């Protein structure tokens, strides 16, 4: 059975509904205009990270290393950690005595010409295991921001990383991947990332921090890519005895 509430009651009901709607309108207007601003502010002031870590300053700090070996030129990668020191893999400068020079080319840094650097440190003890070395530029650089050194002990399986270098001595390459085993051995980590010969000596950078946690070194069993932990170099007694200091390392 339909109940006829009458035109007067119907009109009063409409007035009540309209009043409620009018009271809610300012609230919706505030949400419409203010809420997007509130959500954007944390990103604007960088409280919340947005976007990938790939930036030109990270790219600029990674160099191609060319070493003359008999009748051919061998290439690898290295990365700047102070205004004069670079880290690379020991096998990249294998056969080059400490004090001898190699060619450094910061290809992604604008206006930078190839430079010379001497081998400042290369381990005498177990270089195949301690696959890291330090190069010293003959001329300091002021136009490139060095990469920050992190702690590989903080890494965990699944952490996202960025690998940068010059595969095959050719074009620059930067690829994302992840840590698939943080403790292959006390000094090594295993990663899943696009890396090839020539990437050796390039940095393994932890996503979100821009901090170097490893040095790309070689392919392990079954062609699995591995890196030597940055902590291994910093804690190496032979390296400490060299007197080399990385000022940007806490």
C-alpha positions, 0 to 999 in steps of 0.5 A: 500500500502506498502512503501519500505523505502530501505535498506539504510534508514532501516539500519540508523533506526536500528542504531538510535534504537540501540543507544537509547537502549545503552543509556538506558542500564546504567539506567536499570543497576542502577535500577537493582542493586541500587534500591533493596539496597535503598529499603532495607536500611530503614529496615536495620536501622529500619526506617521501622518496619518489622516483628511481635513484638514477641521476646524472651525478651517479652516472658521472662518477663511474668511469671507464678504465683502459689498461695497456696490456702488451699489444691490446687495450683491456677495459673495465670500470671504476667509480669515484669515491673522493676527489682523487680516489677511485675503486675498481676490481683488482683483475681490471688492473692485473699486471699493472704495477702499483705506481704505474698509470691507466687511462680514466674516462668519465664519459658521462661527465660533461666537458671531461677529457680522459685522465691518467690515474696511477694504481695506488693499491692492489692486494698482494694477498689473494687478489682473486678473492680480494678482487678490489683495487684503488686508483689515484687520479694525477689531477683532482676533479671538482666537477664530479660528485663522488659516490657515497660508501655504504655498509654491505653488512646492512644488505639483505636478500631481495634488496634492490640494487643498481649496477653501472659500468661499461660492458665490453669496453663499449657504451655506458650501461646502468641496470637494476637488479637485486641481491640474491645472496648476501653471503656467498662467502664472507667477502662476496655477494651474489646479484641478479642484474644485467652485467657483462665483462667490462662491468667489472670494477663498477659499483653496486649501489643500494637503491634509495640510498645512492650508497655503494655496497659492493664492487662488481667482480666476476661471474661465479658458478653457472655464470651467476654475477657476483660482487665483492663487498665494500666492507671487505676492502675497508676492513682489509689489513693490507689496505689499511696499511696503505694509508689511503683514506676515503673522506666520504666514508663514515 
